Amino acid sequence: SSPGGYLLFQQVPMVEIDGMKLVQTRAILNYIAGKYNLYGKDLKERALIDMYVEGLADLYELIMYHDFKPANEKEENLANILDKATNRYLPVFEKVRGKCLVA
């Protein structure tokens, strides 16, 4: 069992804030974003933010599982990651970053 029972799923991260012990990355990020008004001005902006976060999670998952691929699949898998990062994910993030800098 986790120390003091605070790690709900017996894993980190855990953040203590406002008298709470929060676990799970997205729950922590959503709480902090809501607390400091960083989660969009309305439901539409929140939906856009969620789409970008989910896209980043998809890319992270591709990268994270690379080490678990069989040796004979690693080179092809790495090429797939680089292709998707370069042509699918990063252009979207660059486009939105540009909008944020202008606004």
N, CA, C and O atoms as a printed pandas DataFrame, in Angstrom:
     atom_number atom_name residue_name chain_id  residue_number  x_coord  y_coord  z_coord
0              1         N          SER        A               1    0.843   -1.186    0.000
1              2        CA          SER        A               1    0.000    0.000    0.000
2              3         C          SER        A               1    0.884    1.243    0.000
3              4         O          SER        A               1    2.045    1.190    0.406
4              5         N          SER        A               2    0.330    2.350   -0.454
5              6        CA          SER        A               2    1.124    3.563   -0.597
6              7         C          SER        A               2    1.336    4.244    0.747
7              8         O          SER        A               2    0.552    4.049    1.676
8              9         N          PRO        A               3    2.395    5.045    0.855
9             10        CA          PRO        A               3    2.671    5.748    2.106
10            11         C          PRO        A               3    1.500    6.633    2.505
11            12         O          PRO        A               3    1.133    7.556    1.779
12            13         N          GLY        A               4    0.917    6.346    3.663
13            14        CA          GLY        A               4   -0.191    7.161    4.149
14            15         C          GLY        A               4   -1.465    7.013    3.341
15            16         O          GLY        A               4   -2.452    7.689    3.634
16            17         N          GLY        A               5   -1.479    6.153    2.334
17            18        CA          GLY        A               5   -2.663    5.973    1.510
18            19         C          GLY        A               5   -2.943    7.114    0.549
19            20         O          GLY        A               5   -4.034    7.187   -0.016
20            21         N          TYR        A               6   -1.975    8.011    0.352
21            22        CA          TYR        A               6   -2.199    9.185   -0.498
22            23         C          TYR        A               6   -2.054    8.895   -1.989
23            24         O          TYR        A               6   -2.692    9.546   -2.816
24            25         N          LEU        A               7   -1.226    7.934   -2.326
25            26        CA          LEU        A               7   -1.017    7.624   -3.739
26            27         C          LEU        A               7   -2.136    6.691   -4.188
27            28         O          LEU        A               7   -2.030    5.469   -4.078
28            29         N          LEU        A               8   -3.188    7.280   -4.688
29            30        CA          LEU        A               8   -4.414    6.569   -5.031
30            31         C          LEU        A               8   -4.141    5.303   -5.836
31            32         O          LEU        A               8   -4.720    4.256   -5.545
32            33         N          PHE        A               9   -3.285    5.377   -6.825
33            34        CA          PHE        A               9   -2.969    4.227   -7.672
34            35         C          PHE        A               9   -1.564    3.706   -7.405
35            36         O          PHE        A               9   -0.995    2.988   -8.227
36            37         N          GLN        A              10   -1.008    4.070   -6.251
37            38        CA          GLN        A              10    0.313    3.640   -5.817
38            39         C          GLN        A              10    1.407    4.005   -6.808
39            40         O          GLN        A              10    2.321    3.223   -7.070
40            41         N          GLN        A              11    1.293    5.208   -7.351
41            42        CA          GLN        A              11    2.312    5.708   -8.262
42            43         C          GLN        A              11    2.329    7.222   -8.212
43            44         O          GLN        A              11    1.341    7.856   -7.840
44            45         N          VAL        A              12    3.456    7.791   -8.587
45            46        CA          VAL        A              12    3.584    9.238   -8.643
46            47         C          VAL        A              12    3.255    9.696  -10.051
47            48         O          VAL        A              12    3.278    8.856  -10.950
48            49         N          PRO        A              13    2.957   10.935  -10.312
49            50        CA          PRO        A              13    3.190   12.086   -9.453
50            51         C          PRO        A              13    2.070   12.301   -8.438
51            52         O          PRO        A              13    0.942   11.836   -8.607
52            53         N          MET        A              14    2.425   13.018   -7.385
53            54        CA          MET        A              14    1.472   13.498   -6.409
54            55         C          MET        A              14    1.857   14.927   -6.077
55            56         O          MET        A              14    3.034   15.231   -5.883
56            57         N          VAL        A              15    0.864   15.804   -6.011
57            58        CA          VAL        A              15    1.096   17.207   -5.685
58            59         C          VAL        A              15    0.205   17.562   -4.496
59            60         O          VAL        A              15   -0.989   17.262   -4.488
60            61         N          GLU        A              16    0.796   18.198   -3.503
61            62        CA          GLU        A              16    0.013   18.719   -2.381
62            63         C          GLU        A              16   -0.278   20.178   -2.673
63            64         O          GLU        A              16    0.639   20.979   -2.852
64            65         N          ILE        A              17   -1.564   20.523   -2.721
65            66        CA          ILE        A              17   -1.977   21.892   -3.012
66            67         C          ILE        A              17   -3.341   22.129   -2.388
67            68         O          ILE        A              17   -4.225   21.276   -2.468
68            69         N          ASP        A              18   -3.504   23.263   -1.779
69            70        CA          ASP        A              18   -4.773   23.665   -1.175
70            71         C          ASP        A              18   -5.337   22.599   -0.227
71            72         O          ASP        A              18   -6.542   22.350   -0.200
72            73         N          GLY        A              19   -4.455   21.984    0.537
73            74        CA          GLY        A              19   -4.881   20.982    1.500
74            75         C          GLY        A              19   -5.265   19.641    0.889
75            76         O          GLY        A              19   -5.798   18.771    1.578
76            77         N          MET        A              20   -4.998   19.472   -0.404
77            78        CA          MET        A              20   -5.319   18.215   -1.083
78            79         C          MET        A              20   -4.039   17.541   -1.539
79            80         O          MET        A              20   -3.013   18.189   -1.744
80            81         N          LYS        A              21   -4.119   16.255   -1.690
81            82        CA          LYS        A              21   -3.035   15.485   -2.286
82            83         C          LYS        A              21   -3.575   14.941   -3.608
83            84         O          LYS        A              21   -4.331   13.970   -3.633
84            85         N          LEU        A              22   -3.177   15.579   -4.694
85            86        CA          LEU        A              22   -3.684   15.219   -6.020
86            87         C          LEU        A              22   -2.736   14.236   -6.694
87            88         O          LEU        A              22   -1.517   14.383   -6.609
88            89         N          VAL        A              23   -3.297   13.240   -7.360
89            90        CA          VAL        A              23   -2.522   12.302   -8.157
90            91         C          VAL        A              23   -3.087   12.299   -9.569
91            92         O          VAL        A              23   -4.173   12.819   -9.825
92            93         N          GLN        A              24   -2.333   11.707  -10.468
93            94        CA          GLN        A              24   -2.648   11.614  -11.898
94            95         C          GLN        A              24   -2.353   12.951  -12.588
95            96         O          GLN        A              24   -2.911   13.993  -12.242
96            97         N          THR        A              25   -1.473   12.881  -13.557
97            98        CA          THR        A              25   -0.954   14.075  -14.225
98            99         C          THR        A              25   -2.042   14.996  -14.746
99           100         O          THR        A              25   -1.999   16.200  -14.496
100          101         N          ARG        A              26   -3.004   14.461  -15.456
101          102        CA          ARG        A              26   -4.031   15.341  -16.052
102          103         C          ARG        A              26   -4.898   15.988  -14.987
103          104         O          ARG        A              26   -5.283   17.149  -15.126
104          105         N          ALA        A              27   -5.214   15.250  -13.917
105          106        CA          ALA        A              27   -5.995   15.832  -12.831
106          107         C          ALA        A              27   -5.228   16.984  -12.187
107          108         O          ALA        A              27   -5.804   18.031  -11.888
108          109         N          ILE        A              28   -3.936   16.787  -11.977
109          110        CA          ILE        A              28   -3.093   17.832  -11.400
110          111         C          ILE        A              28   -3.055   19.050  -12.318
111          112         O          ILE        A              28   -3.256   20.180  -11.873
112          113         N          LEU        A              29   -2.794   18.808  -13.602
113          114        CA          LEU        A              29   -2.717   19.919  -14.556
114          115         C          LEU        A              29   -4.044   20.654  -14.676
115          116         O          LEU        A              29   -4.065   21.884  -14.729
116          117         N          ASN        A              30   -5.149   19.920  -14.720
117          118        CA          ASN        A              30   -6.464   20.556  -14.816
118          119         C          ASN        A              30   -6.755   21.409  -13.590
119          120         O          ASN        A              30   -7.304   22.503  -13.717
120          121         N          TYR        A              31   -6.396   20.927  -12.410
121          122        CA          TYR        A              31   -6.633   21.689  -11.190
122          123         C          TYR        A              31   -5.830   22.989  -11.205
123          124         O          TYR        A              31   -6.370   24.065  -10.948
124          125         N          ILE        A              32   -4.534   22.878  -11.510
125          126        CA          ILE        A              32   -3.673   24.068  -11.521
126          127         C          ILE        A              32   -4.126   25.047  -12.600
127          128         O          ILE        A              32   -4.164   26.256  -12.371
128          129         N          ALA        A              33   -4.470   24.521  -13.779
129          130        CA          ALA        A              33   -4.930   25.402  -14.864
130          131         C          ALA        A              33   -6.218   26.110  -14.467
131          132         O          ALA        A              33   -6.379   27.300  -14.737
132          133         N          GLY        A              34   -7.139   25.390  -13.827
133          134        CA          GLY        A              34   -8.380   26.013  -13.379
134          135         C          GLY        A              34   -8.150   27.030  -12.276
135          136         O          GLY        A              34   -8.733   28.114  -12.294
136          137         N          LYS        A              35   -7.311   26.690  -11.326
137          138        CA          LYS        A              35   -7.031   27.573  -10.194
138          139         C          LYS        A              35   -6.422   28.901  -10.651
139          140         O          LYS        A              35   -6.774   29.960  -10.133
140          141         N          TYR        A              36   -5.514   28.841  -11.616
141          142        CA          TYR        A              36   -4.816   30.047  -12.056
142          143         C          TYR        A              36   -5.357   30.599  -13.378
143          144         O          TYR        A              36   -4.689   31.380  -14.056
144          145         N          ASN        A              37   -6.565   30.187  -13.731
145          146        CA          ASN        A              37   -7.254   30.710  -14.915
146          147         C          ASN        A              37   -6.425   30.519  -16.190
147          148         O          ASN        A              37   -6.300   31.429  -17.009
148          149         N          LEU        A              38   -5.861   29.313  -16.339
149          150        CA          LEU        A              38   -5.048   28.990  -17.505
150          151         C          LEU        A              38   -5.739   27.989  -18.428
151          152         O          LEU        A              38   -5.122   27.434  -19.337
152          153         N          TYR        A              39   -7.021   27.771  -18.181
153          154        CA          TYR        A              39   -7.727   26.689  -18.891
154          155         C          TYR        A              39   -8.791   27.247  -19.832
155          156         O          TYR        A              39   -9.879   26.684  -19.954
156          157         N          GLY        A              40   -8.475   28.338  -20.484
157          158        CA          GLY        A              40   -9.374   28.927  -21.463
158          159         C          GLY        A              40  -10.448   29.783  -20.832
159          160         O          GLY        A              40  -10.781   29.631  -19.657
160          161         N          LYS        A              41  -10.984   30.687  -21.636
161          162        CA          LYS        A              41  -12.001   31.616  -21.118
162          163         C          LYS        A              41  -13.401   31.046  -21.193
163          164         O          LYS        A              41  -14.319   31.557  -20.551
164          165         N          ASP        A              42  -13.574   29.978  -21.983
165          166        CA          ASP        A              42  -14.902   29.379  -22.112
166          167         C          ASP        A              42  -14.756   27.906  -22.511
167          168         O          ASP        A              42  -13.645   27.396  -22.659
168          169         N          LEU        A              43  -15.879   27.250  -22.678
169          170        CA          LEU        A              43  -15.877   25.825  -22.992
170          171         C          LEU        A              43  -15.185   25.523  -24.327
171          172         O          LEU        A              43  -14.520   24.495  -24.459
172          173         N          LYS        A              44  -15.335   26.408  -25.310
173          174        CA          LYS        A              44  -14.690   26.190  -26.613
174          175         C          LYS        A              44  -13.166   26.227  -26.488
175          176         O          LYS        A              44  -12.475   25.383  -27.059
176          177         N          GLU        A              45  -12.644   27.197  -25.745
177          178        CA          GLU        A              45  -11.189   27.263  -25.558
178          179         C          GLU        A              45  -10.685   26.047  -24.795
179          180         O          GLU        A              45   -9.616   25.520  -25.100
180          181         N          ARG        A              46  -11.452   25.600  -23.802
181          182        CA          ARG        A              46  -11.049   24.416  -23.046
182          183         C          ARG        A              46  -10.997   23.191  -23.952
183          184         O          ARG        A              46  -10.097   22.360  -23.831
184          185         N          ALA        A              47  -11.949   23.085  -24.846
185          186        CA          ALA        A              47  -11.957   21.956  -25.779
186          187         C          ALA        A              47  -10.717   21.994  -26.675
187          188         O          ALA        A              47  -10.111   20.953  -26.928
188          189         N          LEU        A              48  -10.335   23.173  -27.154
189          190        CA          LEU        A              48   -9.125   23.303  -27.967
190          191         C          LEU        A              48   -7.884   22.913  -27.163
191          192         O          LEU        A              48   -7.022   22.183  -27.654
192          193         N          ILE        A              49   -7.801   23.400  -25.935
193          194        CA          ILE        A              49   -6.673   23.055  -25.077
194          195         C          ILE        A              49   -6.615   21.549  -24.884
195          196         O          ILE        A              49   -5.543   20.950  -24.976
196          197         N          ASP        A              50   -7.766   20.932  -24.616
197          198        CA          ASP        A              50   -7.815   19.475  -24.428
198          199         C          ASP        A              50   -7.344   18.728  -25.676
199          200         O          ASP        A              50   -6.666   17.707  -25.568
200          201         N          MET        A              51   -7.702   19.234  -26.866
201          202        CA          MET        A              51   -7.261   18.582  -28.099
202          203         C          MET        A              51   -5.738   18.623  -28.222
203          204         O          MET        A              51   -5.117   17.630  -28.600
204          205         N          TYR        A              52   -5.138   19.774  -27.904
205          206        CA          TYR        A              52   -3.683   19.881  -27.978
206          207         C          TYR        A              52   -3.017   18.966  -26.946
207          208         O          TYR        A              52   -2.015   18.315  -27.241
208          209         N          VAL        A              53   -3.574   18.923  -25.749
209          210        CA          VAL        A              53   -3.021   18.059  -24.700
210          211         C          VAL        A              53   -3.106   16.595  -25.115
211          212         O          VAL        A              53   -2.153   15.841  -24.920
212          213         N          GLU        A              54   -4.242   16.183  -25.689
213          214        CA          GLU        A              54   -4.399   14.795  -26.120
214          215         C          GLU        A              54   -3.437   14.467  -27.267
215          216         O          GLU        A              54   -2.893   13.364  -27.323
216          217         N          GLY        A              55   -3.228   15.414  -28.174
217          218        CA          GLY        A              55   -2.262   15.209  -29.256
218          219         C          GLY        A              55   -0.859   15.022  -28.715
219          220         O          GLY        A              55   -0.117   14.150  -29.168
220          221         N          LEU        A              56   -0.499   15.848  -27.739
221          222        CA          LEU        A              56    0.813   15.712  -27.113
222          223         C          LEU        A              56    0.929   14.368  -26.398
223          224         O          LEU        A              56    1.988   13.741  -26.433
224          225         N          ALA        A              57   -0.142   13.923  -25.754
225          226        CA          ALA        A              57   -0.139   12.618  -25.082
226          227         C          ALA        A              57    0.042   11.492  -26.095
227          228         O          ALA        A              57    0.744   10.518  -25.821
228          229         N          ASP        A              58   -0.588   11.620  -27.267
229          230        CA          ASP        A              58   -0.418   10.605  -28.316
230          231         C          ASP        A              58    1.033   10.517  -28.767
231          232         O          ASP        A              58    1.582    9.425  -28.914
232          233         N          LEU        A              59    1.654   11.679  -28.986
233          234        CA          LEU        A              59    3.055   11.705  -29.402
234          235         C          LEU        A              59    3.941   11.128  -28.300
235          236         O          LEU        A              59    4.851   10.348  -28.581
236          237         N          TYR        A              60    3.688   11.500  -27.079
237          238        CA          TYR        A              60    4.462   10.984  -25.944
238          239         C          TYR        A              60    4.351    9.464  -25.862
239          240         O          TYR        A              60    5.336    8.777  -25.594
240          241         N          GLU        A              61    3.156    8.947  -26.093
241          242        CA          GLU        A              61    2.950    7.496  -26.042
242          243         C          GLU        A              61    3.771    6.781  -27.114
243          244         O          GLU        A              61    4.365    5.733  -26.857
244          245         N          LEU        A              62    3.798    7.360  -28.322
245          246        CA          LEU        A              62    4.626    6.772  -29.388
246          247         C          LEU        A              62    6.089    6.683  -28.954
247          248         O          LEU        A              62    6.748    5.662  -29.150
248          249         N          ILE        A              63    6.574    7.759  -28.368
249          250        CA          ILE        A              63    7.969    7.817  -27.949
250          251         C          ILE        A              63    8.215    6.868  -26.776
251          252         O          ILE        A              63    9.217    6.154  -26.748
252          253         N          MET        A              64    7.306    6.864  -25.820
253          254        CA          MET        A              64    7.473    6.065  -24.614
254          255         C          MET        A              64    7.572    4.571  -24.924
255          256         O          MET        A              64    8.387    3.869  -24.327
256          257         N          TYR        A              65    6.755    4.087  -25.845
257          258        CA          TYR        A              65    6.751    2.656  -26.133
258          259         C          TYR        A              65    7.874    2.214  -27.064
259          260         O          TYR        A              65    8.052    1.017  -27.294
260          261         N          HIS        A              66    8.627    3.158  -27.598
261          262        CA          HIS        A              66    9.717    2.814  -28.513
262          263         C          HIS        A              66   10.717    1.851  -27.869
263          264         O          HIS        A              66   11.155    0.895  -28.508
264          265         N          ASP        A              67   11.074    2.097  -26.621
265          266        CA          ASP        A              67   12.062    1.256  -25.950
266          267         C          ASP        A              67   11.592   -0.179  -25.766
267          268         O          ASP        A              67   12.411   -1.079  -25.578
268          269         N          PHE        A              68   10.292   -0.402  -25.815
269          270        CA          PHE        A              68    9.755   -1.745  -25.599
270          271         C          PHE        A              68    9.557   -2.532  -26.893
271          272         O          PHE        A              68    9.135   -3.688  -26.865
272          273         N          LYS        A              69    9.857   -1.914  -28.001
273          274        CA          LYS        A              69    9.739   -2.600  -29.287
274          275         C          LYS        A              69   10.872   -3.608  -29.445
275          276         O          LYS        A              69   11.970   -3.392  -28.932
276          277         N          PRO        A              70   10.615   -4.705  -30.148
277          278        CA          PRO        A              70   11.705   -5.659  -30.430
278          279         C          PRO        A              70   12.802   -4.975  -31.245
279          280         O          PRO        A              70   12.529   -4.066  -32.030
280          281         N          ALA        A              71   14.017   -5.411  -31.056
281          282        CA          ALA        A              71   15.169   -4.786  -31.711
282          283         C          ALA        A              71   14.989   -4.683  -33.222
283          284         O          ALA        A              71   15.397   -3.694  -33.831
284          285         N          ASN        A              72   14.377   -5.703  -33.831
285          286        CA          ASN        A              72   14.228   -5.690  -35.288
286          287         C          ASN        A              72   13.168   -4.691  -35.766
287          288         O          ASN        A              72   13.057   -4.448  -36.968
288          289         N          GLU        A              73   12.391   -4.113  -34.853
289          290        CA          GLU        A              73   11.362   -3.126  -35.229
290          291         C          GLU        A              73   11.744   -1.697  -34.852
291          292         O          GLU        A              73   11.062   -0.748  -35.238
292          293         N          LYS        A              74   12.830   -1.542  -34.100
293          294        CA          LYS        A              74   13.160   -0.222  -33.557
294          295         C          LYS        A              74   13.468    0.821  -34.621
295          296         O          LYS        A              74   13.007    1.958  -34.523
296          297         N          GLU        A              75   14.235    0.452  -35.629
297          298        CA          GLU        A              75   14.601    1.434  -36.654
298          299         C          GLU        A              75   13.364    1.924  -37.400
299          300         O          GLU        A              75   13.198    3.125  -37.613
300          301         N          GLU        A              76   12.501    0.998  -37.795
301          302        CA          GLU        A              76   11.275    1.371  -38.502
302          303         C          GLU        A              76   10.361    2.179  -37.583
303          304         O          GLU        A              76    9.733    3.142  -38.023
304          305         N          ASN        A              77   10.283    1.792  -36.309
305          306        CA          ASN        A              77    9.440    2.508  -35.361
306          307         C          ASN        A              77    9.943    3.932  -35.148
307          308         O          ASN        A              77    9.147    4.869  -35.086
308          309         N          LEU        A              78   11.256    4.098  -35.036
309          310        CA          LEU        A              78   11.826    5.428  -34.862
310          311         C          LEU        A              78   11.530    6.304  -36.079
311          312         O          LEU        A              78   11.215    7.485  -35.934
312          313         N          ALA        A              79   11.632    5.731  -37.268
313          314        CA          ALA        A              79   11.304    6.481  -38.490
314          315         C          ALA        A              79    9.836    6.907  -38.466
315          316         O          ALA        A              79    9.508    8.020  -38.878
316          317         N          ASN        A              80    8.959    6.038  -37.993
317          318        CA          ASN        A              80    7.537    6.357  -37.881
318          319         C          ASN        A              80    7.304    7.496  -36.882
319          320         O          ASN        A              80    6.511    8.401  -37.142
320          321         N          ILE        A              81    7.993    7.446  -35.747
321          322        CA          ILE        A              81    7.871    8.504  -34.742
322          323         C          ILE        A              81    8.327    9.839  -35.326
323          324         O          ILE        A              81    7.638   10.850  -35.191
324          325         N          LEU        A              82    9.491    9.837  -35.974
325          326        CA          LEU        A              82   10.013   11.078  -36.551
326          327         C          LEU        A              82    9.089   11.630  -37.625
327          328         O          LEU        A              82    8.888   12.842  -37.713
328          329         N          ASP        A              83    8.523   10.743  -38.446
329          330        CA          ASP        A              83    7.602   11.175  -39.486
330          331         C          ASP        A              83    6.355   11.813  -38.881
331          332         O          ASP        A              83    5.944   12.898  -39.293
332          333         N          LYS        A              84    5.759   11.137  -37.903
333          334        CA          LYS        A              84    4.542   11.672  -37.287
334          335         C          LYS        A              84    4.818   12.957  -36.520
335          336         O          LYS        A              84    4.021   13.894  -36.569
336          337         N          ALA        A              85    5.939   13.005  -35.814
337          338        CA          ALA        A              85    6.280   14.215  -35.075
338          339         C          ALA        A              85    6.467   15.389  -36.032
339          340         O          ALA        A              85    5.948   16.481  -35.803
340          341         N          THR        A              86    7.214   15.148  -37.104
341          342        CA          THR        A              86    7.548   16.207  -38.053
342          343         C          THR        A              86    6.358   16.652  -38.900
343          344         O          THR        A              86    6.177   17.844  -39.149
344          345         N          ASN        A              87    5.548   15.690  -39.340
345          346        CA          ASN        A              87    4.497   16.013  -40.304
346          347         C          ASN        A              87    3.091   16.105  -39.715
347          348         O          ASN        A              87    2.200   16.684  -40.337
348          349         N          ARG        A              88    2.887   15.553  -38.545
349          350        CA          ARG        A              88    1.541   15.540  -37.973
350          351         C          ARG        A              88    1.422   16.423  -36.738
351          352         O          ARG        A              88    0.540   17.279  -36.678
352          353         N          TYR        A              89    2.293   16.229  -35.753
353          354        CA          TYR        A              89    2.125   16.887  -34.460
354          355         C          TYR        A              89    2.785   18.258  -34.378
355          356         O          TYR        A              89    2.119   19.241  -34.053
356          357         N          LEU        A              90    4.080   18.341  -34.666
357          358        CA          LEU        A              90    4.797   19.604  -34.480
358          359         C          LEU        A              90    4.245   20.759  -35.315
359          360         O          LEU        A              90    4.220   21.886  -34.820
360          361         N          PRO        A              91    3.799   20.536  -36.565
361          362        CA          PRO        A              91    3.216   21.656  -37.299
362          363         C          PRO        A              91    1.980   22.254  -36.610
363          364         O          PRO        A              91    1.765   23.465  -36.658
364          365         N          VAL        A              92    1.182   21.410  -35.978
365          366        CA          VAL        A              92   -0.004   21.903  -35.264
366          367         C          VAL        A              92    0.427   22.761  -34.079
367          368         O          VAL        A              92   -0.126   23.837  -33.852
368          369         N          PHE        A              93    1.419   22.282  -33.323
369          370        CA          PHE        A              93    1.880   23.036  -32.163
370          371         C          PHE        A              93    2.556   24.337  -32.583
371          372         O          PHE        A              93    2.399   25.358  -31.912
372          373         N          GLU        A              94    3.299   24.313  -33.675
373          374        CA          GLU        A              94    3.924   25.541  -34.179
374          375         C          GLU        A              94    2.867   26.561  -34.598
375          376         O          GLU        A              94    3.010   27.755  -34.335
376          377         N          LYS        A              95    1.822   26.091  -35.240
377          378        CA          LYS        A              95    0.756   26.983  -35.689
378          379         C          LYS        A              95    0.073   27.647  -34.496
379          380         O          LYS        A              95   -0.162   28.855  -34.507
380          381         N          VAL        A              96   -0.240   26.874  -33.485
381          382        CA          VAL        A              96   -0.912   27.438  -32.315
382          383         C          VAL        A              96    0.027   28.330  -31.512
383          384         O          VAL        A              96   -0.408   29.331  -30.942
384          385         N          ARG        A              97    1.303   27.977  -31.460
385          386        CA          ARG        A              97    2.279   28.830  -30.775
386          387         C          ARG        A              97    2.350   30.196  -31.436
387          388         O          ARG        A              97    2.431   31.224  -30.763
388          389         N          GLY        A              98    2.319   30.192  -32.762
389          390        CA          GLY        A              98    2.333   31.452  -33.504
390          391         C          GLY        A              98    1.125   32.325  -33.187
391          392         O          GLY        A              98    1.245   33.545  -33.072
392          393         N          LYS        A              99   -0.037   31.697  -33.046
393          394        CA          LYS        A              99   -1.250   32.445  -32.692
394          395         C          LYS        A              99   -1.147   33.030  -31.287
395          396         O          LYS        A              99   -1.603   34.147  -31.039
396          397         N          CYS        A             100   -0.552   32.279  -30.377
397          398        CA          CYS        A             100   -0.426   32.739  -29.000
398          399         C          CYS        A             100    0.521   33.931  -28.909
399          400         O          CYS        A             100    0.292   34.845  -28.116
400          401         N          LEU        A             101    1.579   33.928  -29.711
401          402        CA          LEU        A             101    2.540   35.026  -29.674
402          403         C          LEU        A             101    1.963   36.291  -30.270
403          404         O          LEU        A             101    2.314   37.392  -29.846
404          405         N          VAL        A             102    1.074   36.148  -31.258
405          406        CA          VAL        A             102    0.469   37.301  -31.916
406          407         C          VAL        A             102   -0.608   37.908  -31.038
407          408         O          VAL        A             102   -0.743   39.129  -30.966
408          409         N          ALA        A             103   -1.378   37.056  -30.370
409          410        CA          ALA        A             103   -2.506   37.523  -29.563
410          411         C          ALA        A             103   -2.086   38.216  -28.340
411          412         O          ALA        A             103   -2.930   38.663  -27.563
